[in-house]
Amino acid sequence: MTSSIKNMRLISQDPLRGFGGIGEGMIIQTAPNGRRIMWLAHEGPPKNFTGVDVTDLKNPRVIVQTDLPHNKVRSNSLDLVGDILAVAYQTLGPKGLGDPGHGIKPAGIELFDVSVPENPRSIAFFDCSGPHSMGVHQLWFVDGRYIHFAGGAPDFVPRNRLDCQFYRCIDVANPTKPFEVGRWWLPGTREGDDAPPLPRHPKFDSGFRAHNTNVYPERPDRAYVAYLDGGMVILDISDMSRPKPVSQWNPSPPFNGFMHTVLPLIERDLLVISDECVRDGGEDWPKLTWLVDLRKEDNPVPIGTLPMPPVAEFAQRGGRFGSHNLHENRPGPSFRSETIIFSAIFNGGVRVYNIEDPLQPTEIAHFVPEAPKGSPAGAAQINDVYVDEQQIVYAADRFTGGLYILEADI
């Protein structure tokens, strides 16, 4: 597959010592002596997480790369505040991803002290293992106090094995002794619920389970939760011990489910919401990124979608094609904008949009690299994107491409 680039420039690429398959965790640490370390979660075993010194953008350098204890666990997500790195562990059950690990460990969240980046030191583990749990898929840690995450629990019995992860929150004010403060699941997904079982998608049943669980300092009383085939849910977490739904919006069916990320543009009363493509060759197309009007919080109204590359071309390139991750405007050394949106769409690369007029969003830049050497997809599979406060763009490939560092002319 040939590369394509518009209003962006490739500064460097690092294949990460031959382990270039990266998941959905990317965060920059401002380390001692002014160094900048990019922490990356791997898509799957054998590697756990990698630290890359990106102080010199033209010459990124891997400074540490850790291993997982076995090949039935992966660390798809991580986040960091100060020198505390939180890493999510999700197990792979007998039927693979999406199947409970039946007690496989580690399944939960590990906290590391990375004050010396070359020597991450484990300081605590919050265990989420259990007979119906596959641990933690995603976590969100931005305020130094609470970790919000999509995970299972030993005491949660889902009606359907695919529904085994839900919204949870733990307090890590004392990082050596994390403890749970609250949880919420979609009614009807747990054995014993008063609500009836939920209808399944007739063709693409990915499950009713939490995915991203974003909470922003501007609205600490709200959790913006993507719930796969359950759509998106806004939770009132002003009392974290008793989260309450404020609103829900779900385009599936007729669309094909797997809602991934809910990005609130709080000053504009807008949501940017991405689905995730989970089938190769466009089989589950369309997987879109939605714009939703939130002026009335209890009545979200879809008003458009971000433009996508031509499906007739990209669906044939190999691997997945469709929406996936967004740069999430998190606090820290991070680009924050209410009008410029960065997205990662697998073989469609990195796409950048201007949504100043949300009724007429436009693509203003993109980067699609050549197929990375050794990729089983035969094409780039850009899995995640992170943009720092200087508008330097970091993109990660799902299989072998590793880390791409870019400059955007926008």
C-alpha positions as CSV (number, residue, x, y, z in Angstrom):
1,M,0.0,0.0,0.0
2,T,1.4,3.4,-0.9
3,S,1.5,6.2,1.6
4,S,-0.6,9.4,1.4
5,I,0.0,12.6,3.3
6,K,-1.7,16.1,3.4
7,N,-0.7,19.0,5.6
8,M,1.4,16.7,7.8
9,R,5.1,15.9,7.8
10,L,6.7,12.7,9.1
11,I,9.5,13.5,11.6
12,S,10.5,10.0,12.5
13,Q,9.3,6.4,13.1
14,D,10.4,3.8,15.7
15,P,9.6,0.1,15.2
16,L,10.1,-0.4,19.0
17,R,12.8,-3.1,18.8
18,G,10.6,-5.2,16.6
19,F,7.6,-5.2,18.9
20,G,5.6,-2.5,17.1
21,G,2.1,-3.6,17.9
22,I,0.6,-0.9,20.0
23,G,-2.8,-0.8,21.7
24,E,-4.8,2.2,23.0
25,G,-2.6,3.7,25.6
26,M,-0.4,6.7,24.8
27,I,0.7,9.3,27.3
28,I,3.7,11.7,27.7
29,Q,5.6,12.1,30.9
30,T,7.6,15.2,31.7
31,A,10.5,13.4,33.4
32,P,13.5,14.8,35.3
33,N,16.0,17.0,33.5
34,G,13.3,18.1,31.0
35,R,13.1,14.7,29.3
36,R,9.9,13.7,27.6
37,I,8.9,10.0,27.8
38,M,6.1,8.5,25.6
39,W,4.5,5.5,27.4
40,L,2.9,3.0,25.1
41,A,0.6,0.1,25.9
42,H,1.0,-3.0,23.6
43,E,-1.8,-4.6,21.7
44,G,-0.9,-8.0,23.0
45,P,1.7,-10.3,24.4
46,P,4.6,-10.8,24.8
47,K,5.2,-7.1,25.7
48,N,3.5,-5.2,28.4
49,F,4.5,-1.5,28.0
50,T,7.3,0.5,26.4
51,G,8.8,3.8,27.3
52,V,10.3,5.9,24.5
53,D,12.4,9.0,25.1
54,V,10.9,11.5,22.6
55,T,12.9,14.6,23.8
56,D,14.7,14.6,20.4
57,L,11.7,14.1,18.0
58,K,14.0,13.1,15.1
59,N,15.7,10.4,17.2
60,P,13.2,8.7,19.5
61,R,14.8,6.0,21.7
62,V,13.3,3.1,23.5
63,I,14.6,3.3,27.1
64,V,12.5,0.4,28.7
65,Q,10.3,-2.4,27.4
66,T,8.6,-4.7,29.9
67,D,7.2,-8.2,29.4
68,L,3.9,-9.8,30.3
69,P,3.9,-12.8,32.6
70,H,2.2,-15.1,30.0
71,N,0.4,-15.0,26.6
72,K,-3.2,-15.1,28.1
73,V,-3.1,-11.4,29.1
74,R,-2.6,-8.1,27.4
75,S,-2.1,-4.5,28.6
76,N,-4.2,-2.6,26.1
77,S,-4.5,0.7,28.1
78,L,-2.4,2.9,30.3
79,D,-2.5,6.4,31.7
80,L,-0.3,8.6,33.9
81,V,-0.4,11.5,36.4
82,G,3.0,12.8,37.6
83,D,5.2,9.8,38.1
84,I,2.4,7.3,38.7
85,L,1.7,5.0,35.7
86,A,-1.5,3.0,35.7
87,V,-1.7,-0.1,33.4
88,A,-4.7,-2.2,32.6
89,Y,-4.6,-6.0,32.3
90,Q,-7.2,-7.9,30.3
91,T,-7.2,-11.6,30.0
92,L,-7.8,-13.7,26.9
93,G,-10.3,-16.5,27.6
94,P,-10.6,-19.8,25.8
95,K,-12.5,-18.1,22.9
96,G,-10.1,-15.2,22.8
97,L,-10.7,-11.5,23.3
98,G,-14.2,-10.8,24.6
99,D,-14.3,-14.1,26.5
100,P,-14.0,-14.2,30.3
101,G,-10.6,-15.5,31.5
102,H,-12.2,-17.9,34.1
103,G,-10.0,-16.7,36.9
104,I,-6.8,-16.1,34.8
105,K,-4.4,-13.5,36.4
106,P,-3.3,-10.8,36.3
107,A,-6.6,-9.2,35.6
108,G,-6.9,-5.7,36.9
109,I,-4.9,-2.5,37.3
110,E,-1.2,-2.2,38.3
111,L,0.3,1.0,39.5
112,F,4.0,1.8,38.8
113,D,6.3,4.5,40.1
114,V,8.1,5.8,37.0
115,S,10.1,8.6,38.6
116,V,13.1,6.8,37.2
117,P,11.6,6.0,33.7
118,E,14.3,3.3,32.9
119,N,13.2,1.4,36.0
120,P,9.4,1.2,36.5
121,R,8.7,0.0,40.1
122,S,5.4,-1.8,40.9
123,I,3.7,-0.2,43.9
124,A,0.2,-1.8,44.0
125,F,-2.3,-4.0,42.1
126,F,-6.1,-3.8,42.1
127,D,-7.4,-7.2,41.4
128,C,-10.5,-7.6,39.1
129,S,-10.1,-11.3,38.4
130,G,-13.0,-13.8,38.8
131,P,-14.8,-16.6,37.1
132,H,-16.8,-14.2,34.8
133,S,-14.2,-11.5,34.5
134,M,-11.6,-10.7,31.8
135,G,-10.1,-7.9,33.9
136,V,-9.7,-4.3,32.6
137,H,-9.9,-3.2,29.0
138,Q,-9.5,0.6,29.4
139,L,-8.7,3.1,32.1
140,W,-8.7,6.8,32.5
141,F,-6.5,8.5,35.1
142,V,-6.1,12.3,34.9
143,D,-6.6,13.9,38.3
144,G,-4.2,11.9,40.5
145,R,-7.0,10.7,42.7
146,Y,-9.5,8.5,40.8
147,I,-9.1,5.9,38.1
148,H,-12.2,5.3,36.0
149,F,-12.2,2.1,34.0
150,A,-14.1,-0.5,32.1
151,G,-13.6,-3.8,34.0
152,G,-15.0,-6.9,35.5
153,A,-15.3,-8.0,39.1
154,P,-15.3,-11.3,41.0
155,D,-18.9,-10.7,42.2
156,F,-20.4,-9.7,38.8
157,V,-22.2,-12.4,36.9
158,P,-23.3,-11.3,33.4
159,R,-26.3,-12.8,31.7
160,N,-24.2,-13.1,28.5
161,R,-20.4,-13.7,28.6
162,L,-19.9,-10.8,26.3
163,D,-21.3,-8.3,28.8
164,C,-18.7,-8.8,31.5
165,Q,-17.1,-5.3,31.8
166,F,-18.8,-2.3,33.2
167,Y,-18.0,1.2,34.6
168,R,-15.9,1.2,37.8
169,C,-14.0,3.8,39.8
170,I,-11.2,3.4,42.3
171,D,-9.5,5.8,44.7
172,V,-5.7,5.9,44.4
173,A,-5.0,8.9,46.7
174,N,-2.8,6.4,48.5
175,P,-1.4,4.6,45.5
176,T,-0.2,1.7,47.6
177,K,-3.9,0.9,48.7
178,P,-6.4,1.5,45.9
179,F,-10.0,0.8,46.7
180,E,-13.3,0.9,44.9
181,V,-15.6,3.8,45.3
182,G,-18.3,3.2,42.7
183,R,-19.7,1.1,39.8
184,W,-22.5,1.1,37.3
185,W,-23.6,-1.4,34.7
186,L,-26.2,-1.2,31.9
187,P,-29.5,-2.6,33.4
188,G,-30.4,-6.0,32.1
189,T,-26.8,-7.2,31.7
190,R,-26.3,-8.7,35.1
191,E,-27.9,-11.9,36.5
192,G,-30.6,-10.8,39.0
193,D,-31.4,-7.4,37.3
194,D,-35.0,-6.3,37.4
195,A,-34.6,-5.1,33.8
196,P,-35.1,-7.7,31.1
197,P,-32.2,-9.0,29.0
198,L,-31.2,-6.7,26.2
199,P,-31.9,-7.6,22.5
200,R,-28.7,-8.7,20.7
201,H,-27.5,-7.4,17.3
202,P,-28.6,-10.0,14.7
203,K,-25.2,-10.1,13.0
204,F,-22.6,-8.1,14.9
205,D,-23.1,-9.0,18.5
206,S,-20.1,-7.4,20.3
207,G,-21.6,-7.3,23.7
208,F,-23.0,-4.7,26.1
209,R,-20.0,-3.7,28.0
210,A,-18.1,-0.5,28.9
211,H,-15.3,0.7,26.7
212,N,-14.0,4.2,27.3
213,T,-14.8,5.9,30.6
214,N,-13.7,9.6,30.3
215,V,-14.1,12.1,33.1
216,Y,-12.8,15.7,32.7
217,P,-11.8,18.3,35.3
218,E,-14.2,20.8,33.8
219,R,-17.1,18.3,34.6
220,P,-15.9,16.1,37.5
221,D,-19.5,15.1,38.1
222,R,-19.9,13.5,34.7
223,A,-18.5,10.2,33.2
224,Y,-18.8,9.9,29.4
225,V,-19.0,6.2,28.8
226,A,-19.0,4.3,25.5
227,Y,-20.8,1.0,26.0
228,L,-20.1,-0.9,22.8
229,D,-23.5,-2.2,21.5
230,G,-25.2,-0.2,24.3
231,G,-24.2,3.1,22.7
232,M,-23.1,6.0,24.9
233,V,-24.1,6.8,28.4
234,I,-23.6,10.0,30.4
235,L,-23.4,9.2,34.1
236,D,-23.9,11.6,37.0
237,I,-21.0,10.8,39.3
238,S,-21.4,13.7,41.7
239,D,-21.9,10.9,44.3
240,M,-19.3,8.4,43.0
241,S,-20.7,5.7,45.2
242,R,-24.0,5.9,43.3
243,P,-23.6,6.8,39.6
244,K,-26.8,7.6,37.9
245,P,-27.6,7.8,34.2
246,V,-28.3,11.2,32.8
247,S,-28.8,10.2,29.1
248,Q,-28.2,7.5,26.6
249,W,-27.9,7.5,22.8
250,N,-27.5,4.4,20.6
251,P,-27.5,4.2,16.8
252,S,-27.3,0.4,16.9
253,P,-29.3,-1.1,15.4
254,P,-29.6,-0.3,12.5
255,F,-25.9,0.6,12.7
256,N,-23.4,-2.1,13.7
257,G,-22.5,-1.2,17.2
258,F,-19.2,-1.2,19.1
259,M,-19.2,2.4,20.3
260,H,-15.7,3.2,21.4
261,T,-15.0,6.8,22.6
262,V,-17.2,9.7,23.8
263,L,-15.3,13.0,23.6
264,P,-17.2,15.9,25.1
265,L,-16.6,19.4,23.8
266,I,-17.9,21.0,27.0
267,E,-17.8,24.6,26.0
268,R,-19.8,23.9,22.8
269,D,-22.3,21.4,24.2
270,L,-21.1,18.9,21.6
271,L,-20.1,15.2,21.7
272,V,-17.7,13.6,19.3
273,I,-18.4,9.8,19.4
274,S,-16.5,7.1,17.6
275,D,-17.5,3.6,16.8
276,E,-14.8,0.9,16.3
277,C,-14.4,-1.2,13.2
278,V,-13.6,-4.7,14.4
279,R,-13.8,-6.7,11.1
280,D,-11.3,-6.7,8.2
281,G,-12.2,-5.6,4.7
282,G,-15.0,-3.3,5.7
283,E,-17.2,-6.2,6.7
284,D,-18.9,-4.2,9.5
285,W,-19.0,-0.9,7.5
286,P,-20.1,1.7,8.2
287,K,-18.2,2.5,11.4
288,L,-18.4,6.2,11.8
289,T,-17.5,9.1,14.0
290,W,-20.6,11.0,15.1
291,L,-21.2,14.6,16.0
292,V,-24.0,14.9,18.6
293,D,-25.7,18.0,19.9
294,L,-25.8,18.1,23.7
295,R,-27.5,21.4,24.4
296,K,-30.2,19.4,26.2
297,E,-28.2,16.9,28.1
298,D,-31.0,14.5,28.6
299,N,-31.8,14.4,24.9
300,P,-28.6,13.9,22.7
301,V,-29.3,14.6,19.1
302,P,-27.0,13.4,16.2
303,I,-26.3,16.1,13.7
304,G,-23.6,14.6,11.5
305,T,-20.6,12.4,11.0
306,L,-17.0,13.2,10.2
307,P,-16.1,12.6,6.5
308,M,-14.3,9.3,5.8
309,P,-12.0,8.2,2.9
310,P,-13.7,6.4,0.1
311,V,-14.8,3.0,1.3
312,A,-14.6,1.4,-2.1
313,E,-10.8,2.0,-2.1
314,F,-9.8,1.7,1.6
315,A,-11.9,-1.4,2.4
316,Q,-9.8,-3.3,-0.1
317,R,-6.4,-2.2,1.2
318,G,-6.2,-4.9,3.9
319,G,-7.0,-5.1,7.6
320,R,-9.6,-2.9,9.2
321,F,-11.1,0.2,7.8
322,G,-13.4,2.5,9.8
323,S,-13.5,4.7,12.8
324,H,-11.6,3.9,16.0
325,N,-9.7,6.1,18.4
326,L,-9.7,9.9,19.0
327,H,-7.2,12.2,20.6
328,E,-9.2,12.8,23.8
329,N,-8.3,16.3,25.0
330,R,-7.0,15.0,28.3
331,P,-5.2,17.3,30.8
332,G,-1.4,17.3,30.9
333,P,1.1,17.9,28.1
334,S,-1.8,17.5,25.6
335,F,-3.3,19.5,22.7
336,R,-6.8,20.6,23.7
337,S,-9.3,22.0,21.1
338,E,-13.0,22.4,20.7
339,T,-12.8,22.6,16.9
340,I,-9.9,20.4,15.7
341,I,-10.3,16.7,16.0
342,F,-7.6,14.0,15.4
343,S,-8.7,10.5,14.7
344,A,-7.1,7.1,14.0
345,I,-9.0,5.0,11.5
346,F,-6.8,1.9,10.9
347,N,-5.8,1.6,7.2
348,G,-7.1,5.2,6.7
349,G,-4.3,6.4,8.9
350,V,-4.5,9.6,11.0
351,R,-7.3,12.0,9.9
352,V,-7.6,15.6,11.1
353,Y,-10.9,17.5,11.0
354,N,-12.1,21.1,11.5
355,I,-15.6,21.1,13.1
356,E,-15.9,24.8,13.7
357,D,-19.2,24.4,11.8
358,P,-20.4,21.0,13.2
359,L,-23.0,20.8,10.4
360,Q,-20.3,20.9,7.8
361,P,-17.1,19.2,9.2
362,T,-14.1,19.1,6.9
363,E,-11.0,17.1,6.7
364,I,-7.9,19.3,6.8
365,A,-5.0,16.9,7.1
366,H,-4.2,13.2,7.0
367,F,-1.3,10.7,7.1
368,V,-1.4,7.2,5.8
369,P,1.9,5.4,6.0
370,E,3.0,2.6,3.7
371,A,2.3,-0.9,4.9
372,P,4.7,-1.7,7.8
373,K,7.2,-4.5,7.2
374,G,5.8,-7.8,8.4
375,S,2.3,-6.6,9.1
376,P,-0.3,-9.4,8.8
377,A,-2.8,-6.9,7.5
378,G,-0.7,-5.9,4.5
379,A,-1.6,-2.3,5.3
380,A,-1.1,0.3,8.0
381,Q,-3.5,-0.2,11.0
382,I,-3.2,3.1,12.9
383,N,-4.7,2.2,16.3
384,D,-4.3,5.3,18.4
385,V,-3.3,9.0,18.1
386,Y,-2.0,11.4,20.7
387,V,-1.2,15.1,20.2
388,D,1.0,17.0,22.6
389,E,0.7,20.7,23.6
390,Q,3.0,21.7,20.8
391,Q,0.7,20.0,18.3
392,I,3.2,17.2,17.6
393,V,1.2,14.1,16.6
394,Y,2.1,10.6,17.8
395,A,0.4,7.7,16.0
396,A,0.7,4.0,16.8
397,D,0.3,1.0,14.5
398,R,-1.7,-2.1,15.7
399,F,0.8,-4.7,14.4
400,T,4.3,-3.9,13.5
401,G,4.7,-0.2,12.6
402,G,5.4,1.0,16.1
403,L,5.4,4.8,16.7
404,Y,5.1,7.5,14.1
405,I,6.0,11.1,15.1
406,L,4.4,13.8,12.9
407,E,4.0,17.6,12.6
408,A,0.7,18.9,11.4
409,D,0.4,22.1,9.4
410,I,-3.1,23.2,10.5
